[in-house]
Amino acid sequence: MRPKANGVIFQDANGVLHTAKLAAHNAQNEVLLSAGAIASPQLLLLSGVGPAAHLADHRVDPVILDHPMVGQGMGDNPMNAVVIPSPKPVEVSLVQVAGIPHFGSYIEGLSGLSLSISLTHSFFDGVINLLNEIKLPTKTLSNFFKLLDLRFNITTQAGGMIQKVYGPISRGHLELRNTNPDDNPSVTFNYYQEPEDLNNCVEGLSTIIKVINSQNYSKYKFPGVTGRGLLDLILALPINLRPRHINSLFDLKQYCKDTVMTIYHYHGGCQVGKVVDNDYKVLGVDALRVVDASTFLKTPGTNPQATIMMLGRYVGQKILRERADFLETKEEL
């Protein structure tokens, strides 16, 4: 007999557990799982639906269904940012798409950032280390810094440019840490694991560098500043703040890997439904659907919320049509 979802157990704000069961007399009742790209696969695993070996490792009992795809295919849109200090105030603007080039990245921009940089001994230690790396004499400069008690702030306006890989093909996975639903699972996204994604990042950063170096951008940056130079500023950070492994920014591939950022376009992990029918029912389990970004093969290049809301409406309308068809068939019988 196929397993069937018959309800949920949930905890309220006071920590009290409750059980909500489906009405047995209505064959059309079902459970809709919509907890997001992290929690939905986690809840399936905790409920005994997932790779049997992984569930056995965490003593999840009973194993309802050995489903190898639960937790697999985790994805996210990686991005890398460049901050450009401006010699004059710039208009405040939230992140928005500035260009969609022929390769698989979006170029986005924002402006009106207020940067407050505290210059302390740790900052100048970073400068000394940078000078040592490029083999310039630093003894006199180092002694000068030691004589000073430097603690002051510099505040400036700045803009920013971002390259964000659209539809990355690098995929990761999600696994349980334990059986406590309040504990976050372990998630690996494998950013830039695939060469195509990494090449798109390099193309995106190269495009940003060209824009910063262009004549049209000159009034929004300090004299002498170049795109490559702004990336080089990372090397002047204190050792404990500097991204690991960066020795030469001529290696943009390494730079992509070590400065990767995200704005949480998480998706995947629950690609377990009927793709052909688009009904989002979990294969092998009756009365259970997953309806959220965990079902996406990829996300849009920008904010995915509208896509998720459209998915909710689509599935809701589909459920209503299915129920109407069921009632019509029942009446005919």
N, C-alpha and C positions, 0 to 999 in steps of 0.2 A: 504494500500500500504506500502511495506517495505521501510524504510528510505534508502537513498543512498548518499554516500559521493560524492560531486561534485567539491571539490577544497580545497585550504588552504588559510588562511590569515597569512602573516608573516611580521616581522619587520626587516628592514635592519640595518646596523651598525649606521646609522644616525638617527634612530628612526622613519623612514618613513614606513607606513604600505602599503603592497602590497597584491593583490589578484591574485591567479593563479587558473584558473578553468580548469576542464577536458573538452576536446573537446566532444561536444554532439554527433557528428556523429560516434564516435568509441566506440562501446559497450564494448571493452576490456580495455579501460582506467580505471585506478583506483588510489587511494591514498595509498601510503606506509608510514606508521607511524614507524619511527625508531629513537626515541628520547632518548632511554635508559630506564632502569628499574624504574627511578624516573619520568622523564618527560612524558613518553608515557602514563601511567595511568592518570597522571595529565591532559594531553591534552584531553584525552577521556572524563574525568569528565567535564572539562570546555566546551567541545563541546556538552554536554548533553547526554553522554552515560555513564551510571553508576547506582548505587543504587538510586532509585527515591527519597527516603526519605532524603538521604544525599544531593542530588542535590537541593531539595526543601529548606533544611536548609540554603543553601548558595545562594538561589534565582537564580539558574541557569535556564534560560528560553530561549528557550523551552527545555523540557526534550525529547530528541529524542528517547531514548530507556532505559527502566528500566533493567539494566544489573547488577545483584548483585555481580558478580565476579570482576568487575573493581576495582582495588585498594586492592583486597584481595590476601592472599598468599605471602606477601612480605617476602623474605628470604635473608640471608647473611651468609657467612661462618665465625663464630667467632673464634678468636685465642687468645692465652695467651703466653707471651714471658718471657724468663729468660735471663738476661744479665750476662755474666761471664767475669769479668776483668782478663786479662792475665798478668803474670809476664814478658813476653817477646813479641816482635813483632810477629804478626800472619799474615798470608797471607790474602790479601783482597779478599773477595768472596761475591757475591750477594746472596740473599736468594735462596736456592735450596732445593729440597726434599732430606732429609737424610734417611728417612725410611717410609715405609707404613705398620704399624703393623696390626694385625688381627682385632682390633677394629676400630671404625669409625673416626680415626684422622690421619692426616699426621704429621710427625715430620720433621721440616725444620731447616736448619742451615744457619748462615751467620758469617762472621768474618772480622776483620780489622777495627772494629769500633774504633773511637777515642773519648774517654770520657774525657770531661773537667768538673770537679766538683768544683764549687765555694763553699768553706767552709766559712760560715758566722755565725753570731749569730743564725740565724734561723735554720741552720743545727744542731748546738749543742743543741738548744732548743729541737729539735726532739730527740736527743740522751738522754737528761735528762728525757724527757717524757717516753721514752722506759725503762730507768732504774727504773723510778718510778713505771711503770706498773708491773715490775717483782720484785718490793719491795727491791731494792738495795739502800743503802745510797747514797744520791746525794748532800748533802748540801755543802761539801767541794769542790766537783767537780764543782758545780754550781758557787760558789764564785770565783773559779779559772777562769772559762770562762768569768765571768763578768769583770775581771781585764784586759782581753786581747782585743785588737782590731783586731780580726782575719778576714783578707780578703786576701786569697791566693787561687791559683788554683792547682789542681792536675790533670795531664793529663796522661792517661794510655790507652793501647790497650785493646780491648775486643772482645769477640765473643758473639754470641747469639743463643739460641735455641727456637723454636716456636712449640707449638702444635696447630694444626688447625683442627677443626671438618669438616669432609667431608660430604656433603649431609645432613645438619642438618634438622631435622623434625620440629623444632620450627618455627612457622610462625607468621607473624605480618600483618600489614595493612597500607594503605596509605589513607590519607584524605586531602581534601582541607582546607587551612586556610582561603582563600578568593578567589575571582575570578580574581585576578591579575596574569597573566601567568608568570610574572617576580619574583613572590614571591615563595619561596620553599614551597612545601606541608608539612604536618605533617606526619612523617613516624615512625612507631613503629615496630622493628624487633623481639622483645621478645627473645633475646638471652638466651639460656639455659633454656627456659621455660619447655621444655620436659625433663623428667628424663634421657632418652637415650642420649641426647646431653650432659647433665651435667656429666653423668658417663664417656662418651668418653673423656671429658676434664680432669677429674680426672685421668683416665688411661694415658692420654698423658703427663700430668705433672709428674706423678709417673715415667713414662719411662724416662723423661728428668732428673729427680733427680738421677735415677740409672746410667745413662750415665755419669753425672757430678761426681758421686761418684766412678766411675770405675777407675781402675789402669791406663788404657790406656789414660784417660783424665787428669791424674795428672799433666803433664807438662804444661798444658794450664790454670792452675788455681793456685792461691796463696796457700801456705801450710796451712792446717787446714780448708780450705774452703769446705763446703759441699753444695749439691743441696738444702737441706732444709734451710741452713743458708743464701743462696742467696735470697731465697724467704723472709726470715725473715728480710732482710735489708729494706724492704718496711716499716716495723714498725719504723725504725729509721728516716724516712722522717719527715719534719715538719708537724704539724697537718693539715695545709691547703693544703698540697700536697699529703697526705696519702689517699689512697682509703678508702671510708667510710665502716664502719661496720666490718672491719677486726680486730679481737681481738686475734684470735689464728689461726696460719697457719696450725694447725693440722686439721682444717676444710677446706680441699681443695675444697670442693664444693662452700663454700662461697668465697674462693679466686678466683675461676673461674669466679664467677658472678661479683666480684668487680674489677677485673683487665682485663676484656674482652676488646679486641682490634679488629680492622678490617682493611682489606686492600681493602674494597669496592668491594666484589663479589656480588653486589646487583642483585637480580633476582626476578621474580614473579610480580604480580600486573596486568598482562594482559593475564591471562590464559583464553582467551575468544574465541579461534578459534576452528576449526574442528580438534580435535586430531587424529581422524581416518584417515582423508585424508592428514593431515600434510600440508595444504595449507595456514595456518595462517590467514585465513579470519575471520573477526569479525562476530560471529554469530548474525544474526538479522539485519546486516547493509550491503548493497551491495556496491561493489567497494571500500572496505577498508580492508587492511591487516596491522598487526603489526609484524614487523620483527626485534627483538632485544632480549636482555636478559630478558625483562619483560615477555616473553612467557615461560621461562624455569621453569620446576618444581624443578630443582636443578642445581647447577653449578659444573664444575670440581673442584677437590681439589686444583688446582693451577690456574694460570692466565687464565681467561676465554676469552681473546681476540681472540685466534685462533678459539675457538668454535663459537664465534659470527661471525667471518669472514666466516667460513664454512657454517653457517646458511644463511648468505647473499647470498653466491654463490648457495646454494641449492635452495632457494626460487627464485632467479633470473633465474636459469635454468628451474624451474618448470613453471614460468610465460611464458618463451619463448616457452616451449612445449605446454602450454595451448593455446597460441596465434596461433601457427602453426596448432594445431588441429581445432581451430575455423575457421581459413581461409580455411582449407581443406574442412570442412563441408559446409562452405558458398559457395565454388565453386561447390560442388556437387549439391547443391540446385539450 
